[in-house]
Amino acid sequence: MDGKVVVIGSLNYDIILKTDRMPLKGETHSAESADCCCGGKGGNQAVQCAKLGIPTYMSGHVGNDCNGDILIQGLKAYGVDTTYVKRASAASGMGIVHTLQDGSVFATITRGANHTIETKDVDEIAHLLDGQTVLVLQMEIPKQVLEYAIKTAAKARCTILFNMAPAMEFDETYMKMCHYLIMNEVEAQFYTGKELTSVPVAKSELIAFAREMGNTCIFTLGKQGAMACRDHEFHYKESFSVKAVETTGAGDSFVGGLAYGILNHMDLGSMLDFATCCSALTVQNTGAQGSMPDIRAVLEFCSRYSK
């Protein structure tokens, strides 16, 4: 495998509450348990890339606090280069995640230090961007930084993989400059303006959206699987029948799998299959980064279960 991954994005300290249901309005409901772990879409995606054996650099901000210490240490433990993770005066970003018995997740995050990232942070990593680099972005950092990062990467002929989550208004000019746009069903409904009531409807909307964007677009549909479209090429991958303990980080694991596929020159169908294998392994354990598989586990799973 040639090349590397650069992630510019969020780092959050997550508190995960396991509960039988969400509390009603005005109700105090007791959770079954609480776990703390490192998270944030940027951090999660960087960790999954590193676990797959990709040289991975993380650019982001954490607070000058104990949570910031934990977040940096967590990245280093998985082999992520943290040279470009900076300290900010704001508190580290935080996530409160409710995970239900069926594995579904309800999450709320604080912006914290993630929203102190500036365009100069992009300038500091610009020398890493080239034709053998995949730049991975998400939407938990300031919009103007994302736009600047896309312009900078495009000039460097870098492959841009944009996970458009969480959904928010974004200039289509920059979306069209990216090579890959990835979103889940909720985000896809936001960007297409259509309800994805079934797999056939999702396929129709994906094809139309990819044609409009002029790049590779991917919808992840949870239990319904995932689909990708590029030009006139369409692929659909059913989800694997595994017991989902918790879906935190499943989408981030998927993104890491896509980055691996890009750097290993996989065709679109194989890339979708590989990324789905990554997610299937991640959902079988608690927490995002700790539950993400290494390359050996993914290859073994793919060889045994991939269709």
C-alpha positions as CSV (number, residue, x, y, z in Angstrom):
1,M,0.0,0.0,0.0
2,D,1.3,3.4,-1.0
3,G,0.3,6.7,0.5
4,K,-1.2,8.0,3.8
5,V,-4.2,9.5,5.3
6,V,-4.5,13.0,6.8
7,V,-7.6,13.6,9.0
8,I,-8.7,17.2,9.9
9,G,-11.5,17.0,12.3
10,S,-13.1,16.6,15.7
11,L,-11.8,15.0,18.9
12,N,-14.4,14.4,21.7
13,Y,-14.3,12.8,25.1
14,D,-17.4,10.5,25.1
15,I,-19.6,9.4,27.9
16,I,-21.7,6.4,26.8
17,L,-24.8,5.6,28.7
18,K,-26.4,2.2,28.2
19,T,-30.1,2.4,28.7
20,D,-33.3,0.5,28.0
21,R,-35.0,3.6,26.6
22,M,-34.6,7.4,26.3
23,P,-36.0,9.4,29.1
24,L,-39.4,11.2,28.7
25,K,-39.6,15.0,28.8
26,G,-39.1,16.1,32.4
27,E,-38.2,12.5,33.5
28,T,-35.0,11.4,35.3
29,H,-34.3,7.9,34.0
30,S,-31.5,5.6,35.3
31,A,-29.1,4.2,32.9
32,E,-27.9,0.7,33.2
33,S,-24.2,1.6,33.0
34,A,-21.8,4.4,31.9
35,D,-18.5,4.1,30.0
36,C,-16.0,6.8,29.0
37,C,-13.9,6.6,25.9
38,C,-12.2,8.7,23.2
39,G,-14.3,9.8,20.3
40,G,-15.2,12.5,17.8
41,K,-15.7,11.7,14.2
42,G,-12.2,12.9,13.3
43,G,-10.5,11.0,16.0
44,N,-12.5,7.8,15.3
45,Q,-11.8,7.9,11.6
46,A,-8.1,8.5,12.2
47,V,-7.9,5.5,14.6
48,Q,-9.7,3.2,12.2
49,C,-7.3,4.2,9.4
50,A,-4.3,3.6,11.7
51,K,-5.6,0.2,12.8
52,L,-5.8,-0.8,9.2
53,G,-2.1,-0.2,8.9
54,I,-2.3,3.2,7.1
55,P,0.2,5.9,8.1
56,T,-2.3,8.4,9.6
57,Y,-1.9,12.0,10.7
58,M,-4.5,13.8,12.8
59,S,-5.0,17.6,12.8
60,G,-7.4,18.9,15.4
61,H,-7.8,20.8,18.7
62,V,-8.3,19.6,22.2
63,G,-8.5,21.6,25.4
64,N,-5.7,22.2,27.9
65,D,-7.5,19.8,30.3
66,C,-7.4,16.2,31.4
67,N,-9.8,15.1,28.7
68,G,-7.4,16.6,26.1
69,D,-4.6,14.5,27.6
70,I,-6.7,11.4,27.3
71,L,-7.7,12.1,23.7
72,I,-4.1,12.6,22.6
73,Q,-2.9,9.5,24.5
74,G,-5.7,7.5,22.9
75,L,-4.6,8.5,19.4
76,K,-1.0,7.7,20.1
77,A,-1.9,4.3,21.5
78,Y,-3.3,3.3,18.1
79,G,-0.4,4.7,16.1
80,V,-1.9,8.0,14.9
81,D,0.6,10.8,14.4
82,T,-0.5,13.6,16.8
83,T,2.1,16.2,15.8
84,Y,-0.7,18.5,14.5
85,V,-3.1,18.1,17.4
86,K,-3.0,21.5,19.2
87,R,-4.1,22.7,22.6
88,A,-6.8,25.4,22.8
89,S,-8.1,27.6,25.6
90,A,-11.6,26.1,25.2
91,A,-12.5,22.9,26.9
92,S,-12.1,19.7,24.9
93,G,-15.1,18.6,22.9
94,M,-17.5,16.2,24.5
95,G,-20.1,13.7,23.5
96,I,-23.0,12.3,25.5
97,V,-24.2,9.1,23.9
98,H,-27.3,7.1,24.8
99,T,-27.1,3.5,23.4
100,L,-30.2,1.3,23.5
101,Q,-30.5,-2.4,23.7
102,D,-31.0,-2.8,20.0
103,G,-27.7,-1.0,19.4
104,S,-29.3,2.3,18.2
105,V,-27.6,5.5,19.3
106,F,-28.7,9.0,20.3
107,A,-25.9,11.4,20.7
108,T,-25.3,15.1,21.7
109,I,-21.9,16.8,21.4
110,T,-20.4,20.0,22.5
111,R,-18.2,21.9,20.1
112,G,-15.6,23.0,22.6
113,A,-12.0,23.1,21.2
114,N,-13.1,21.6,17.9
115,H,-14.5,25.0,16.9
116,T,-11.2,26.8,17.6
117,I,-9.6,25.2,14.5
118,E,-8.5,27.8,12.0
119,T,-7.3,27.9,8.4
120,K,-3.7,28.2,9.6
121,D,-4.1,24.7,11.0
122,V,-4.7,23.6,7.4
123,D,-1.6,25.5,6.3
124,E,0.5,23.6,8.8
125,I,-0.4,20.2,7.3
126,A,-0.5,21.3,3.7
127,H,3.0,19.9,3.0
128,L,1.5,16.4,3.7
129,L,-1.0,16.7,1.0
130,D,-0.1,15.2,-2.4
131,G,-1.3,12.7,-5.0
132,Q,-0.7,9.8,-2.7
133,T,-2.7,11.2,0.2
134,V,-6.4,10.8,1.2
135,L,-7.7,13.8,3.1
136,V,-10.6,12.8,5.4
137,L,-13.0,15.5,6.5
138,Q,-16.2,15.6,8.6
139,M,-18.5,18.5,9.7
140,E,-17.8,18.9,13.4
141,I,-15.3,21.7,12.8
142,P,-15.9,25.3,11.4
143,K,-17.3,25.5,7.9
144,Q,-14.8,28.0,6.7
145,V,-12.0,25.6,7.7
146,L,-13.6,22.8,5.7
147,E,-13.9,25.0,2.6
148,Y,-10.3,26.1,2.9
149,A,-9.1,22.5,3.4
150,I,-10.9,21.3,0.3
151,K,-9.4,24.1,-1.8
152,T,-5.9,23.4,-0.4
153,A,-6.2,19.6,-1.0
154,A,-7.6,20.1,-4.5
155,K,-4.6,22.3,-5.5
156,A,-2.3,19.5,-4.2
157,R,-4.2,16.9,-6.2
158,C,-5.1,15.0,-3.0
159,T,-8.0,12.6,-2.9
160,I,-10.7,14.2,-0.8
161,L,-13.1,11.9,1.2
162,F,-15.8,14.0,2.9
163,N,-18.1,12.5,5.5
164,M,-20.9,15.0,5.5
165,A,-21.9,14.4,9.1
166,P,-23.6,15.8,11.0
167,A,-25.7,17.3,8.3
168,M,-25.7,21.1,7.8
169,E,-25.9,23.6,4.9
170,F,-22.8,23.5,2.8
171,D,-21.8,25.2,-0.4
172,E,-22.2,22.7,-3.3
173,T,-19.2,24.2,-5.0
174,Y,-17.0,22.6,-2.4
175,M,-19.0,19.3,-2.3
176,K,-18.3,19.0,-6.1
177,M,-14.6,19.5,-5.5
178,C,-14.5,16.3,-3.4
179,H,-13.9,12.9,-4.8
180,Y,-16.1,11.0,-2.3
181,L,-19.1,12.2,-0.4
182,I,-20.4,9.8,2.4
183,M,-23.5,10.2,4.4
184,N,-26.0,8.1,6.4
185,E,-29.7,7.9,5.7
186,V,-30.5,10.9,7.9
187,E,-27.9,13.0,6.3
188,A,-28.8,11.8,2.8
189,Q,-32.4,12.9,3.4
190,F,-31.2,16.3,4.5
191,Y,-29.0,16.8,1.4
192,T,-31.4,15.3,-1.2
193,G,-34.5,16.8,0.4
194,K,-36.3,13.4,-0.1
195,E,-37.4,10.7,2.3
196,L,-35.5,7.5,1.8
197,T,-38.4,5.2,2.5
198,S,-36.9,2.1,0.9
199,V,-33.8,0.7,-0.7
200,P,-35.1,1.3,-4.3
201,V,-36.0,4.9,-3.3
202,A,-32.5,5.4,-1.8
203,K,-31.0,4.0,-5.0
204,S,-32.9,6.4,-7.2
205,E,-31.9,9.4,-5.1
206,L,-28.3,8.3,-4.8
207,I,-28.0,8.0,-8.6
208,A,-29.5,11.5,-9.1
209,F,-27.4,13.0,-6.3
210,A,-24.1,11.5,-7.7
211,R,-25.0,12.8,-11.2
212,E,-25.6,16.3,-9.8
213,M,-22.3,16.2,-7.7
214,G,-20.2,14.6,-10.5
215,N,-18.3,12.5,-8.0
216,T,-18.6,9.2,-6.1
217,C,-21.5,9.4,-3.6
218,I,-22.2,6.8,-0.9
219,F,-25.2,6.3,1.3
220,T,-25.0,4.1,4.4
221,L,-28.4,2.8,5.5
222,G,-27.8,1.0,8.8
223,K,-29.4,-2.4,8.8
224,Q,-30.4,-1.9,5.1
225,G,-26.7,-1.9,4.0
226,A,-24.8,0.6,1.9
227,M,-24.8,1.8,-1.7
228,A,-22.4,3.7,-3.9
229,C,-22.7,5.4,-7.2
230,R,-20.0,6.8,-9.6
231,D,-21.0,8.0,-13.1
232,H,-23.2,5.1,-14.4
233,E,-21.7,2.6,-12.0
234,F,-23.9,1.5,-9.0
235,H,-23.2,-0.9,-6.2
236,Y,-25.3,-2.1,-3.3
237,K,-24.1,-4.1,-0.3
238,E,-26.4,-5.7,2.2
239,S,-25.4,-5.4,5.8
240,F,-24.0,-8.5,7.5
241,S,-26.2,-10.4,10.0
242,V,-24.2,-9.7,13.2
243,K,-25.4,-8.9,16.7
244,A,-25.1,-5.2,17.2
245,V,-24.1,-4.3,20.7
246,E,-23.6,-0.6,19.9
247,T,-23.4,1.4,16.7
248,T,-21.2,4.2,17.9
249,G,-18.4,4.6,15.5
250,A,-19.8,2.3,12.8
251,G,-20.0,5.1,10.3
252,D,-16.5,6.2,11.2
253,S,-15.2,2.7,10.8
254,F,-16.8,2.6,7.4
255,V,-15.0,5.8,6.4
256,G,-11.7,4.3,7.5
257,G,-12.4,1.2,5.3
258,L,-13.1,3.4,2.3
259,A,-9.8,5.2,2.8
260,Y,-8.0,1.8,2.9
261,G,-9.8,0.8,-0.3
262,I,-8.8,4.0,-2.1
263,L,-5.1,3.7,-1.1
264,N,-5.1,0.0,-2.2
265,H,-6.7,0.8,-5.6
266,M,-9.8,-1.3,-5.0
267,D,-12.7,-1.0,-7.4
268,L,-15.8,0.7,-6.1
269,G,-17.7,-2.6,-5.3
270,S,-14.7,-4.1,-3.4
271,M,-14.2,-0.9,-1.5
272,L,-17.9,-0.9,-0.4
273,D,-17.6,-4.5,0.6
274,F,-14.4,-3.9,2.7
275,A,-15.9,-0.8,4.4
276,T,-19.0,-2.8,5.3
277,C,-16.9,-5.5,6.9
278,C,-15.2,-2.9,9.0
279,S,-18.5,-1.6,10.3
280,A,-19.9,-5.1,10.9
281,L,-17.0,-5.8,13.3
282,T,-17.2,-2.4,15.0
283,V,-20.8,-2.7,16.0
284,Q,-20.2,-6.0,17.9
285,N,-18.4,-4.2,20.8
286,T,-18.8,-1.2,23.0
287,G,-17.2,2.2,22.3
288,A,-15.9,3.5,19.0
289,Q,-12.1,3.4,18.9
290,G,-11.6,0.3,21.1
291,S,-14.1,-1.7,19.1
292,M,-12.7,-0.9,15.7
293,P,-10.9,-3.8,14.0
294,D,-7.4,-4.1,12.8
295,I,-6.5,-5.2,9.3
296,R,-6.1,-8.8,10.2
297,A,-9.6,-9.0,11.7
298,V,-11.1,-7.3,8.7
299,L,-9.4,-9.6,6.2
300,E,-10.4,-12.7,8.1
301,F,-14.0,-11.5,8.4
302,C,-14.1,-10.6,4.7
303,S,-12.8,-14.0,3.7
304,R,-15.3,-15.8,5.8
305,Y,-18.5,-13.8,5.4
306,S,-18.2,-11.4,2.4
307,K,-20.6,-12.2,-0.4
